[in-house]
Amino acid sequence: MISFGLKDAIDILIIAVMLFYIYKMMKSSGTLSLFYGVLIFFALWVLASEVFDMRLTGSIMDKFMGIGLIVLVIIFQDQIKRFLTDIGSHGRIRFLKKFFKHEEVGETIRQDIMAVVYACMGMSKSKTGALIVFQRKMPLKEYESTGDIIDALVNVRLIENIFFKNSPLHDGAMIIADSKIKSVGCILPVSHDMDIPKELGLRHRAALGMSQATDALCIVVSEETGNISVASEGKIKVKLSAPELEHILSEGLKENN
């Protein structure tokens, strides 16, 4: 007779939660099909080894599992780092506070948000291309090091001057962290998703790629249309108005308080 107790229920719940967050991580990074493949292989391994006791097939698949785990760690090192950083900063627990206390962005962060919003609106009118990255929980040091470190206060005029077409620093991305413009001209990972609309250019692909590799908020001002977009968690919202941009940034950055 099979017994099922509280320990078994907790065991199943832990695995279910882990699979759910792995699914979300794979979906946001555009590697969901690979996740399904790994899941099917794991199910076959369990069936062969544990259920049907197929020794030869089970032993071969055991060897693949040992090597496969190392390969998966190498392939998904960015996603694993993001997942562990999220756990370390208690990002999955802090949402409980919303049931008891409404979080607002701090005054300094609000000033940074408004400076970026005003700068984006100005660049949108003049069709000046821009790519701005707001750091959240995950550190972006490795991306900051690809550009020029300036460590300046966030203000409208500086942002507009940096992305001015004749400026030597207008290419690449600007990274904002800890209420400072940390670095400009930064190189970001480019998304290779095939379902990105063709009218979205390289800046949009870089913003989307950055949002898949990290938890950052990435703002794009199109040089062709002047439209403003925001990429976050592997998704991109396009043709945003000033109030919509402010709302997205306020909601996304208030968790960092």
TORLOVEX-908801 format. One line per field, with one value per residue: residue number from 1; residue in one letter; x, y, z of N, C-alpha, C in turn. Coordinates in nm, 3 decimals. Example, Ala and Ser with C-alpha at 12.3 -4.5 7.8 and 13.67 -1.06 7.14 Angstrom:
2
num	1, 2
residuo	A, S
n.c1	1.319, 1.285
n.c2	-0.569, -0.225
n.c3	0.780, 0.708
ca.c1	1.230, 1.367
ca.c2	-0.450, -0.106
ca.c3	0.780, 0.714
c.c1	1.320, 1.290
c.c2	-0.330, 0.003
c.c3	0.780, 0.787
END
This chain:
257
num	1, 2, 3, 4, 5, 6, 7, 8, 9, 10, 11, 12, 13, 14, 15, 16, 17, 18, 19, 20, 21, 22, 23, 24, 25, 26, 27, 28, 29, 30, 31, 32, 33, 34, 35, 36, 37, 38, 39, 40, 41, 42, 43, 44, 45, 46, 47, 48, 49, 50, 51, 52, 53, 54, 55, 56, 57, 58, 59, 60, 61, 62, 63, 64, 65, 66, 67, 68, 69, 70, 71, 72, 73, 74, 75, 76, 77, 78, 79, 80, 81, 82, 83, 84, 85, 86, 87, 88, 89, 90, 91, 92, 93, 94, 95, 96, 97, 98, 99, 100, 101, 102, 103, 104, 105, 106, 107, 108, 109, 110, 111, 112, 113, 114, 115, 116, 117, 118, 119, 120, 121, 122, 123, 124, 125, 126, 127, 128, 129, 130, 131, 132, 133, 134, 135, 136, 137, 138, 139, 140, 141, 142, 143, 144, 145, 146, 147, 148, 149, 150, 151, 152, 153, 154, 155, 156, 157, 158, 159, 160, 161, 162, 163, 164, 165, 166, 167, 168, 169, 170, 171, 172, 173, 174, 175, 176, 177, 178, 179, 180, 181, 182, 183, 184, 185, 186, 187, 188, 189, 190, 191, 192, 193, 194, 195, 196, 197, 198, 199, 200, 201, 202, 203, 204, 205, 206, 207, 208, 209, 210, 211, 212, 213, 214, 215, 216, 217, 218, 219, 220, 221, 222, 223, 224, 225, 226, 227, 228, 229, 230, 231, 232, 233, 234, 235, 236, 237, 238, 239, 240, 241, 242, 243, 244, 245, 246, 247, 248, 249, 250, 251, 252, 253, 254, 255, 256, 257
residuo	M, I, S, F, G, L, K, D, A, I, D, I, L, I, I, A, V, M, L, F, Y, I, Y, K, M, M, K, S, S, G, T, L, S, L, F, Y, G, V, L, I, F, F, A, L, W, V, L, A, S, E, V, F, D, M, R, L, T, G, S, I, M, D, K, F, M, G, I, G, L, I, V, L, V, I, I, F, Q, D, Q, I, K, R, F, L, T, D, I, G, S, H, G, R, I, R, F, L, K, K, F, F, K, H, E, E, V, G, E, T, I, R, Q, D, I, M, A, V, V, Y, A, C, M, G, M, S, K, S, K, T, G, A, L, I, V, F, Q, R, K, M, P, L, K, E, Y, E, S, T, G, D, I, I, D, A, L, V, N, V, R, L, I, E, N, I, F, F, K, N, S, P, L, H, D, G, A, M, I, I, A, D, S, K, I, K, S, V, G, C, I, L, P, V, S, H, D, M, D, I, P, K, E, L, G, L, R, H, R, A, A, L, G, M, S, Q, A, T, D, A, L, C, I, V, V, S, E, E, T, G, N, I, S, V, A, S, E, G, K, I, K, V, K, L, S, A, P, E, L, E, H, I, L, S, E, G, L, K, E, N, N
n.c1	0.084, 0.057, 0.178, 0.097, 0.210, 0.253, 0.516, 0.566, 0.390, 0.503, 0.745, 0.668, 0.556, 0.779, 0.933, 0.749, 0.733, 0.999, 1.016, 0.828, 0.945, 1.178, 1.062, 0.950, 1.187, 1.314, 1.126, 1.130, 1.385, 1.376, 1.423, 1.248, 1.173, 1.399, 1.386, 1.156, 1.258, 1.463, 1.303, 1.147, 1.349, 1.439, 1.210, 1.193, 1.428, 1.373, 1.160, 1.286, 1.490, 1.381, 1.109, 1.058, 1.287, 1.499, 1.799, 2.024, 1.948, 1.893, 2.146, 2.299, 2.163, 2.205, 2.476, 2.460, 2.309, 2.485, 2.689, 2.525, 2.421, 2.641, 2.680, 2.438, 2.463, 2.670, 2.553, 2.329, 2.433, 2.403, 2.127, 2.105, 2.266, 2.113, 1.880, 1.976, 2.072, 1.835, 1.707, 1.889, 1.859, 1.617, 1.401, 1.179, 1.038, 0.977, 0.747, 0.537, 0.514, 0.357, 0.100, 0.065, 0.181, 0.201, 0.437, 0.640, 0.831, 1.150, 1.240, 1.475, 1.504, 1.269, 1.324, 1.531, 1.389, 1.206, 1.384, 1.489, 1.254, 1.179, 1.403, 1.385, 1.146, 1.218, 1.422, 1.269, 1.106, 1.297, 1.388, 1.613, 1.821, 1.837, 1.950, 1.886, 1.964, 1.831, 1.955, 1.847, 1.801, 2.007, 2.356, 2.538, 2.801, 2.977, 2.879, 2.895, 3.168, 3.225, 3.194, 3.243, 3.332, 3.163, 3.023, 2.827, 2.581, 2.231, 2.077, 1.868, 1.981, 2.242, 2.194, 2.067, 2.274, 2.470, 2.355, 2.331, 2.359, 2.610, 2.779, 3.060, 2.999, 2.751, 2.682, 2.592, 2.493, 2.353, 2.410, 2.237, 2.272, 2.228, 2.146, 2.315, 2.469, 2.640, 2.796, 2.863, 2.806, 2.800, 2.820, 2.569, 2.410, 2.266, 1.938, 1.829, 1.583, 1.335, 1.083, 1.067, 0.934, 0.997, 1.029, 1.154, 1.470, 1.831, 1.889, 1.656, 1.668, 1.899, 1.814, 1.609, 1.757, 1.922, 1.731, 1.658, 1.886, 1.937, 1.779, 1.722, 1.574, 1.512, 1.529, 1.430, 1.475, 1.358, 1.545, 1.445, 1.163, 1.107, 0.964, 0.904, 1.019, 1.008, 1.193, 1.160, 1.210, 1.232, 1.035, 0.887, 0.756, 0.601, 0.582, 0.525, 0.373, 0.457, 0.341, 0.293, 0.552, 0.668, 0.513, 0.576, 0.852, 0.844, 0.697, 0.867, 1.103, 1.050, 1.071, 1.333, 1.382
n.c2	-0.120, 0.217, 0.493, 0.829, 1.124, 1.433, 1.510, 1.409, 1.564, 1.820, 1.775, 1.732, 1.983, 2.154, 2.071, 2.134, 2.415, 2.483, 2.392, 2.561, 2.819, 2.777, 2.732, 2.989, 3.139, 3.024, 3.085, 3.367, 3.405, 3.310, 3.040, 2.829, 2.599, 2.439, 2.389, 2.225, 2.006, 1.917, 1.849, 1.638, 1.451, 1.405, 1.291, 1.053, 0.933, 0.887, 0.708, 0.493, 0.419, 0.404, 0.323, 0.114, -0.028, -0.061, -0.162, -0.131, 0.082, 0.268, 0.299, 0.411, 0.652, 0.760, 0.830, 1.033, 1.218, 1.296, 1.430, 1.607, 1.784, 1.947, 2.065, 2.204, 2.392, 2.547, 2.646, 2.787, 2.981, 3.260, 3.286, 3.127, 3.270, 3.501, 3.397, 3.305, 3.545, 3.682, 3.528, 3.565, 3.835, 3.840, 3.879, 3.725, 3.708, 3.956, 4.049, 3.990, 4.198, 4.382, 4.323, 4.426, 4.676, 4.958, 5.011, 5.286, 5.467, 5.605, 5.952, 6.035, 5.837, 5.885, 6.139, 6.070, 5.906, 6.090, 6.263, 6.098, 6.039, 6.297, 6.350, 6.144, 6.212, 6.452, 6.362, 6.193, 6.369, 6.495, 6.281, 6.136, 5.871, 5.643, 5.442, 5.330, 5.192, 5.080, 4.973, 4.710, 4.471, 4.293, 4.315, 4.512, 4.526, 4.396, 4.474, 4.749, 4.785, 4.759, 4.999, 5.359, 5.480, 5.717, 5.803, 6.000, 6.239, 6.192, 6.368, 6.571, 6.728, 6.626, 6.361, 6.400, 6.530, 6.331, 6.139, 6.285, 6.316, 6.384, 6.336, 6.172, 5.963, 5.859, 5.616, 5.284, 5.178, 5.349, 5.311, 5.320, 5.331, 5.310, 5.578, 5.713, 5.795, 5.550, 5.440, 5.485, 5.423, 5.147, 4.794, 4.566, 4.242, 4.091, 4.008, 3.712, 3.631, 3.511, 3.607, 3.880, 4.190, 4.315, 4.585, 4.681, 4.782, 4.741, 4.852, 4.792, 4.513, 4.479, 4.586, 4.406, 4.169, 4.229, 4.245, 3.982, 3.856, 3.978, 4.141, 4.399, 4.722, 4.837, 5.106, 5.234, 5.473, 5.528, 5.594, 5.617, 5.648, 5.782, 5.669, 5.544, 5.275, 5.003, 4.742, 4.452, 4.173, 3.996, 4.081, 4.330, 4.657, 4.882, 5.210, 5.403, 5.646, 5.949, 5.943, 5.664, 5.560, 5.668, 5.539, 5.264, 5.263, 5.355, 5.149, 4.936, 5.004, 5.055, 4.836, 4.825, 4.987
n.c3	0.000, -0.090, 0.082, 0.153, 0.270, 0.463, 0.420, 0.164, 0.015, 0.048, -0.074, -0.344, -0.392, -0.373, -0.597, -0.797, -0.775, -0.833, -1.103, -1.216, -1.189, -1.335, -1.583, -1.630, -1.643, -1.866, -2.060, -2.067, -2.162, -2.414, -2.468, -2.451, -2.593, -2.567, -2.296, -2.284, -2.425, -2.251, -2.033, -2.135, -2.190, -1.928, -1.816, -1.964, -1.878, -1.606, -1.633, -1.767, -1.587, -1.324, -1.326, -1.524, -1.496, -1.682, -1.748, -1.927, -2.102, -1.904, -1.778, -1.984, -2.024, -1.774, -1.790, -1.981, -1.835, -1.634, -1.780, -1.916, -1.723, -1.664, -1.914, -1.942, -1.735, -1.836, -2.073, -1.975, -1.802, -1.762, -1.712, -1.483, -1.306, -1.289, -1.170, -0.918, -0.813, -0.788, -0.591, -0.381, -0.325, -0.212, -0.376, -0.447, -0.220, -0.124, -0.244, -0.082, 0.095, -0.027, 0.031, 0.277, 0.288, 0.086, -0.155, -0.249, -0.490, -0.402, -0.341, -0.471, -0.670, -0.809, -0.913, -1.087, -1.264, -1.376, -1.501, -1.699, -1.841, -1.937, -2.094, -2.283, -2.410, -2.528, -2.702, -2.855, -3.001, -3.161, -3.299, -3.211, -3.167, -2.891, -2.615, -2.308, -1.997, -1.698, -1.397, -1.185, -0.947, -1.018, -1.055, -1.298, -1.376, -1.556, -1.800, -1.784, -1.797, -2.064, -2.183, -2.157, -1.849, -1.656, -1.431, -1.339, -1.219, -1.273, -1.523, -1.737, -1.949, -1.977, -2.056, -2.305, -2.444, -2.452, -2.621, -2.851, -3.202, -3.311, -3.104, -2.960, -2.795, -2.846, -2.962, -2.866, -2.531, -2.244, -1.901, -1.603, -1.259, -0.908, -0.882, -1.054, -1.367, -1.480, -1.691, -2.042, -2.395, -2.396, -2.464, -2.539, -2.495, -2.783, -2.878, -3.041, -3.116, -3.336, -3.371, -3.342, -3.441, -3.772, -3.808, -3.587, -3.477, -3.435, -3.183, -3.041, -3.043, -2.892, -2.647, -2.583, -2.570, -2.352, -2.150, -2.139, -2.050, -1.807, -1.520, -1.584, -1.671, -1.989, -2.202, -2.514, -2.768, -3.080, -3.370, -3.623, -3.611, -3.376, -3.176, -2.844, -2.650, -2.412, -2.274, -2.081, -1.872, -2.089, -2.264, -2.477, -2.485, -2.697, -2.858, -2.649, -2.435, -2.251, -1.982, -1.967, -1.989, -1.757, -1.563, -1.601, -1.541, -1.275, -1.147, -1.198, -1.069, -0.802, -0.639, -0.575, -0.364
ca.c1	0.000, 0.135, 0.141, 0.122, 0.202, 0.284, 0.651, 0.555, 0.323, 0.602, 0.844, 0.608, 0.539, 0.911, 0.967, 0.656, 0.775, 1.124, 0.986, 0.755, 1.039, 1.265, 0.980, 0.943, 1.320, 1.337, 1.033, 1.178, 1.512, 1.352, 1.476, 1.144, 1.176, 1.506, 1.332, 1.069, 1.343, 1.527, 1.198, 1.112, 1.462, 1.439, 1.097, 1.233, 1.533, 1.306, 1.083, 1.376, 1.572, 1.309, 0.978, 1.067, 1.413, 1.572, 1.936, 2.112, 1.904, 1.908, 2.287, 2.342, 2.103, 2.273, 2.598, 2.420, 2.262, 2.603, 2.751, 2.424, 2.409, 2.753, 2.652, 2.329, 2.516, 2.747, 2.461, 2.238, 2.502, 2.345, 1.996, 2.128, 2.314, 1.998, 1.791, 2.039, 2.075, 1.698, 1.682, 1.975, 1.810, 1.483, 1.303, 1.057, 0.969, 0.938, 0.615, 0.440, 0.498, 0.256, -0.027, 0.060, 0.232, 0.219, 0.571, 0.655, 0.970, 1.210, 1.245, 1.590, 1.472, 1.166, 1.392, 1.602, 1.288, 1.153, 1.491, 1.495, 1.131, 1.187, 1.507, 1.332, 1.046, 1.292, 1.489, 1.164, 1.064, 1.405, 1.424, 1.750, 1.824, 1.893, 1.933, 1.914, 1.942, 1.820, 1.988, 1.755, 1.871, 2.127, 2.467, 2.567, 2.942, 3.041, 2.834, 2.950, 3.310, 3.239, 3.181, 3.323, 3.281, 3.157, 2.978, 2.771, 2.443, 2.133, 2.002, 1.812, 2.072, 2.354, 2.145, 2.044, 2.404, 2.542, 2.296, 2.331, 2.413, 2.752, 2.856, 3.140, 2.950, 2.609, 2.663, 2.592, 2.391, 2.382, 2.368, 2.209, 2.267, 2.253, 2.121, 2.428, 2.498, 2.765, 2.877, 2.796, 2.869, 2.815, 2.778, 2.472, 2.381, 2.157, 1.843, 1.819, 1.447, 1.288, 0.949, 1.072, 0.889, 1.107, 1.047, 1.238, 1.609, 1.935, 1.873, 1.547, 1.718, 1.992, 1.734, 1.541, 1.860, 1.965, 1.622, 1.657, 2.006, 1.937, 1.648, 1.725, 1.474, 1.585, 1.448, 1.478, 1.414, 1.387, 1.601, 1.365, 1.025, 1.095, 0.882, 0.972, 0.987, 1.073, 1.208, 1.172, 1.180, 1.221, 0.922, 0.906, 0.636, 0.639, 0.497, 0.481, 0.361, 0.533, 0.283, 0.313, 0.694, 0.689, 0.447, 0.654, 0.976, 0.812, 0.660, 0.982, 1.216, 1.012, 1.114, 1.474, 1.393
ca.c2	0.000, 0.339, 0.595, 0.967, 1.211, 1.575, 1.522, 1.386, 1.681, 1.928, 1.735, 1.761, 2.128, 2.213, 2.041, 2.210, 2.556, 2.492, 2.379, 2.682, 2.930, 2.743, 2.758, 3.134, 3.183, 2.980, 3.158, 3.505, 3.405, 3.260, 2.904, 2.742, 2.470, 2.361, 2.346, 2.110, 1.894, 1.867, 1.789, 1.509, 1.361, 1.370, 1.199, 0.923, 0.879, 0.835, 0.589, 0.383, 0.379, 0.378, 0.258, -0.012, -0.093, -0.096, -0.139, -0.082, 0.217, 0.353, 0.329, 0.504, 0.783, 0.810, 0.896, 1.158, 1.310, 1.351, 1.528, 1.706, 1.888, 2.040, 2.139, 2.297, 2.501, 2.634, 2.713, 2.877, 3.047, 3.391, 3.268, 3.075, 3.384, 3.588, 3.328, 3.305, 3.683, 3.714, 3.463, 3.628, 3.968, 3.819, 3.934, 3.645, 3.716, 4.093, 4.081, 3.976, 4.326, 4.460, 4.296, 4.499, 4.811, 5.001, 5.065, 5.396, 5.493, 5.713, 6.082, 6.038, 5.754, 5.955, 6.243, 6.003, 5.861, 6.205, 6.313, 6.008, 6.058, 6.425, 6.336, 6.057, 6.286, 6.546, 6.288, 6.140, 6.476, 6.521, 6.150, 6.102, 5.734, 5.627, 5.314, 5.356, 5.074, 5.100, 4.854, 4.676, 4.393, 4.227, 4.407, 4.518, 4.567, 4.342, 4.553, 4.884, 4.784, 4.761, 5.137, 5.461, 5.511, 5.862, 5.816, 6.135, 6.247, 6.179, 6.491, 6.573, 6.785, 6.536, 6.247, 6.445, 6.559, 6.205, 6.071, 6.373, 6.240, 6.414, 6.305, 6.049, 5.860, 5.832, 5.475, 5.197, 5.200, 5.418, 5.232, 5.400, 5.248, 5.384, 5.720, 5.768, 5.745, 5.480, 5.417, 5.510, 5.352, 5.008, 4.689, 4.478, 4.119, 4.110, 3.897, 3.649, 3.580, 3.525, 3.668, 4.025, 4.262, 4.359, 4.730, 4.711, 4.775, 4.680, 4.899, 4.716, 4.377, 4.485, 4.606, 4.280, 4.074, 4.266, 4.211, 3.836, 3.814, 4.039, 4.191, 4.544, 4.788, 4.892, 5.204, 5.261, 5.577, 5.493, 5.700, 5.626, 5.691, 5.859, 5.595, 5.503, 5.137, 4.952, 4.597, 4.402, 4.031, 3.930, 4.132, 4.469, 4.739, 4.985, 5.329, 5.447, 5.789, 5.990, 5.883, 5.518, 5.536, 5.698, 5.434, 5.141, 5.281, 5.365, 5.016, 4.845, 5.043, 5.074, 4.719, 4.841, 5.073
ca.c3	0.000, -0.100, 0.180, 0.108, 0.387, 0.450, 0.362, 0.020, -0.043, 0.046, -0.175, -0.475, -0.403, -0.400, -0.737, -0.883, -0.771, -0.908, -1.246, -1.257, -1.205, -1.448, -1.702, -1.651, -1.681, -2.003, -2.148, -2.082, -2.236, -2.549, -2.484, -2.397, -2.663, -2.506, -2.166, -2.310, -2.462, -2.129, -1.951, -2.197, -2.167, -1.786, -1.794, -2.021, -1.790, -1.486, -1.672, -1.798, -1.472, -1.200, -1.343, -1.599, -1.458, -1.805, -1.699, -2.033, -2.139, -1.787, -1.754, -2.089, -1.995, -1.654, -1.836, -2.045, -1.731, -1.567, -1.870, -1.954, -1.620, -1.683, -2.038, -1.915, -1.653, -1.926, -2.166, -1.906, -1.691, -1.738, -1.649, -1.347, -1.226, -1.264, -1.077, -0.785, -0.766, -0.748, -0.462, -0.281, -0.289, -0.156, -0.469, -0.453, -0.091, -0.097, -0.296, 0.028, 0.161, -0.097, 0.094, 0.403, 0.275, -0.052, -0.174, -0.342, -0.523, -0.325, -0.409, -0.561, -0.785, -0.886, -0.989, -1.197, -1.359, -1.448, -1.588, -1.815, -1.917, -2.009, -2.196, -2.388, -2.485, -2.612, -2.809, -2.942, -3.091, -3.257, -3.356, -3.170, -3.116, -2.757, -2.546, -2.167, -1.913, -1.554, -1.316, -1.076, -0.844, -1.070, -1.090, -1.441, -1.386, -1.675, -1.915, -1.765, -1.835, -2.210, -2.230, -2.089, -1.715, -1.630, -1.291, -1.325, -1.174, -1.381, -1.555, -1.872, -2.049, -1.998, -2.134, -2.442, -2.505, -2.476, -2.736, -2.967, -3.315, -3.334, -2.985, -2.976, -2.703, -2.871, -2.994, -2.748, -2.427, -2.118, -1.786, -1.483, -1.138, -0.782, -0.909, -1.129, -1.500, -1.454, -1.810, -2.170, -2.506, -2.353, -2.556, -2.476, -2.571, -2.880, -2.886, -3.172, -3.133, -3.474, -3.377, -3.321, -3.561, -3.857, -3.801, -3.472, -3.519, -3.351, -3.045, -2.978, -3.020, -2.779, -2.526, -2.554, -2.527, -2.216, -2.058, -2.127, -1.976, -1.674, -1.479, -1.607, -1.754, -2.104, -2.274, -2.649, -2.850, -3.219, -3.453, -3.745, -3.587, -3.252, -3.079, -2.721, -2.612, -2.291, -2.268, -1.943, -1.854, -2.217, -2.341, -2.514, -2.506, -2.794, -2.878, -2.517, -2.407, -2.132, -1.860, -1.967, -1.959, -1.615, -1.483, -1.613, -1.466, -1.132, -1.101, -1.207, -0.982, -0.662, -0.564, -0.537, -0.246
c.c1	0.088, 0.086, 0.182, 0.101, 0.238, 0.420, 0.648, 0.490, 0.421, 0.706, 0.794, 0.593, 0.670, 0.951, 0.878, 0.696, 0.903, 1.100, 0.915, 0.850, 1.140, 1.192, 0.973, 1.077, 1.349, 1.248, 1.082, 1.307, 1.498, 1.404, 1.376, 1.145, 1.285, 1.462, 1.243, 1.152, 1.410, 1.424, 1.159, 1.223, 1.465, 1.327, 1.130, 1.337, 1.471, 1.229, 1.175, 1.448, 1.490, 1.182, 0.992, 1.197, 1.489, 1.720, 2.026, 2.076, 1.925, 2.053, 2.342, 2.289, 2.162, 2.400, 2.566, 2.375, 2.380, 2.671, 2.654, 2.409, 2.519, 2.728, 2.542, 2.375, 2.594, 2.654, 2.378, 2.305, 2.444, 2.210, 2.009, 2.175, 2.200, 1.905, 1.846, 2.047, 1.939, 1.664, 1.762, 1.928, 1.667, 1.374, 1.173, 0.978, 0.911, 0.798, 0.508, 0.414, 0.386, 0.118, -0.046, 0.099, 0.253, 0.355, 0.570, 0.802, 1.021, 1.219, 1.359, 1.563, 1.367, 1.227, 1.467, 1.503, 1.238, 1.257, 1.500, 1.372, 1.137, 1.290, 1.456, 1.228, 1.112, 1.359, 1.389, 1.121, 1.170, 1.452, 1.573, 1.749, 1.892, 1.863, 1.979, 1.875, 1.939, 1.854, 1.882, 1.833, 2.005, 2.234, 2.499, 2.711, 3.006, 3.000, 2.885, 3.094, 3.331, 3.232, 3.277, 3.258, 3.280, 3.108, 2.926, 2.627, 2.349, 2.064, 1.970, 1.915, 2.188, 2.312, 2.128, 2.177, 2.481, 2.489, 2.281, 2.409, 2.562, 2.840, 2.935, 3.089, 2.808, 2.582, 2.668, 2.489, 2.445, 2.329, 2.356, 2.195, 2.298, 2.246, 2.240, 2.427, 2.636, 2.856, 2.795, 2.873, 2.888, 2.761, 2.687, 2.453, 2.260, 2.069, 1.836, 1.682, 1.398, 1.154, 0.949, 1.028, 1.005, 1.132, 1.131, 1.384, 1.702, 1.924, 1.765, 1.592, 1.817, 1.918, 1.665, 1.640, 1.907, 1.857, 1.608, 1.773, 2.007, 1.795, 1.634, 1.603, 1.548, 1.492, 1.512, 1.402, 1.456, 1.437, 1.517, 1.228, 1.010, 1.013, 0.968, 0.924, 1.060, 1.075, 1.231, 1.130, 1.154, 1.104, 0.945, 0.771, 0.676, 0.539, 0.438, 0.471, 0.444, 0.473, 0.303, 0.458, 0.721, 0.630, 0.529, 0.783, 0.951, 0.778, 0.781, 1.092, 1.178, 1.052, 1.258, 1.493, 1.437
c.c2	0.125, 0.442, 0.733, 1.060, 1.355, 1.595, 1.504, 1.504, 1.799, 1.901, 1.768, 1.911, 2.198, 2.193, 2.123, 2.358, 2.576, 2.485, 2.503, 2.798, 2.903, 2.768, 2.907, 3.188, 3.147, 3.058, 3.300, 3.513, 3.349, 3.120, 2.800, 2.605, 2.380, 2.308, 2.224, 1.987, 1.832, 1.794, 1.651, 1.406, 1.314, 1.270, 1.060, 0.854, 0.816, 0.707, 0.469, 0.330, 0.332, 0.295, 0.121, -0.088, -0.146, -0.062, -0.078, 0.061, 0.314, 0.393, 0.427, 0.645, 0.845, 0.886, 1.031, 1.262, 1.375, 1.459, 1.642, 1.817, 1.992, 2.128, 2.243, 2.416, 2.600, 2.713, 2.819, 2.951, 3.184, 3.380, 3.217, 3.186, 3.477, 3.528, 3.333, 3.445, 3.725, 3.653, 3.532, 3.763, 3.962, 3.876, 3.858, 3.650, 3.855, 4.127, 4.067, 4.108, 4.408, 4.437, 4.378, 4.645, 4.844, 5.068, 5.179, 5.413, 5.608, 5.840, 6.089, 5.957, 5.821, 6.067, 6.185, 5.961, 5.979, 6.264, 6.229, 6.025, 6.186, 6.416, 6.251, 6.130, 6.387, 6.477, 6.226, 6.244, 6.503, 6.395, 6.121, 5.963, 5.725, 5.489, 5.332, 5.234, 5.115, 4.970, 4.835, 4.598, 4.337, 4.329, 4.399, 4.558, 4.519, 4.418, 4.697, 4.891, 4.785, 4.902, 5.230, 5.497, 5.663, 5.892, 5.957, 6.129, 6.245, 6.313, 6.494, 6.616, 6.692, 6.416, 6.285, 6.472, 6.432, 6.136, 6.161, 6.306, 6.264, 6.385, 6.176, 5.934, 5.815, 5.687, 5.390, 5.240, 5.280, 5.333, 5.323, 5.306, 5.335, 5.534, 5.788, 5.712, 5.682, 5.474, 5.444, 5.440, 5.204, 4.911, 4.591, 4.351, 4.138, 3.986, 3.844, 3.586, 3.609, 3.597, 3.817, 4.094, 4.322, 4.509, 4.773, 4.685, 4.713, 4.725, 4.820, 4.572, 4.373, 4.502, 4.477, 4.174, 4.102, 4.228, 4.060, 3.787, 3.866, 4.081, 4.341, 4.591, 4.862, 4.980, 5.232, 5.378, 5.549, 5.613, 5.721, 5.688, 5.784, 5.790, 5.550, 5.363, 5.102, 4.800, 4.556, 4.256, 3.962, 3.973, 4.281, 4.537, 4.859, 5.100, 5.378, 5.599, 5.822, 5.933, 5.733, 5.483, 5.559, 5.588, 5.305, 5.150, 5.286, 5.228, 4.922, 4.876, 5.057, 4.955, 4.730, 4.927, 4.994
c.c3	0.000, 0.000, 0.127, 0.226, 0.356, 0.384, 0.211, -0.050, -0.055, -0.062, -0.316, -0.497, -0.437, -0.547, -0.831, -0.890, -0.851, -1.058, -1.298, -1.283, -1.317, -1.579, -1.733, -1.700, -1.826, -2.101, -2.173, -2.161, -2.377, -2.574, -2.432, -2.463, -2.606, -2.369, -2.182, -2.345, -2.341, -2.042, -2.004, -2.173, -2.021, -1.755, -1.847, -1.933, -1.665, -1.519, -1.695, -1.675, -1.353, -1.219, -1.407, -1.572, -1.581, -1.782, -1.806, -2.072, -2.024, -1.762, -1.857, -2.061, -1.869, -1.693, -1.899, -1.942, -1.661, -1.650, -1.900, -1.852, -1.634, -1.806, -2.015, -1.831, -1.740, -2.017, -2.096, -1.789, -1.660, -1.667, -1.506, -1.254, -1.191, -1.159, -0.935, -0.727, -0.715, -0.613, -0.351, -0.236, -0.236, -0.246, -0.472, -0.323, -0.067, -0.146, -0.188, 0.099, 0.099, -0.038, 0.221, 0.390, 0.129, -0.067, -0.277, -0.373, -0.438, -0.408, -0.508, -0.687, -0.872, -0.970, -1.108, -1.306, -1.443, -1.542, -1.715, -1.902, -2.000, -2.123, -2.313, -2.472, -2.578, -2.729, -2.906, -3.044, -3.198, -3.329, -3.335, -3.108, -2.980, -2.702, -2.402, -2.084, -1.767, -1.483, -1.209, -0.969, -0.893, -1.107, -1.240, -1.467, -1.515, -1.801, -1.905, -1.817, -1.986, -2.267, -2.157, -1.957, -1.695, -1.487, -1.262, -1.275, -1.294, -1.402, -1.703, -1.975, -2.079, -2.084, -2.281, -2.514, -2.539, -2.601, -2.859, -3.080, -3.338, -3.212, -3.005, -2.889, -2.734, -2.909, -2.867, -2.647, -2.311, -2.003, -1.664, -1.365, -1.017, -0.804, -0.976, -1.272, -1.490, -1.576, -1.934, -2.282, -2.478, -2.459, -2.482, -2.560, -2.660, -2.881, -3.029, -3.193, -3.274, -3.484, -3.347, -3.450, -3.640, -3.847, -3.679, -3.507, -3.416, -3.206, -2.972, -2.950, -2.904, -2.647, -2.485, -2.506, -2.386, -2.114, -2.042, -2.043, -1.833, -1.637, -1.503, -1.686, -1.865, -2.187, -2.410, -2.709, -2.994, -3.297, -3.580, -3.720, -3.466, -3.146, -2.960, -2.684, -2.483, -2.296, -2.123, -1.939, -1.987, -2.303, -2.369, -2.539, -2.591, -2.795, -2.746, -2.510, -2.282, -2.003, -1.853, -1.933, -1.811, -1.526, -1.484, -1.531, -1.315, -1.074, -1.097, -1.110, -0.835, -0.577, -0.518, -0.413, -0.123
END
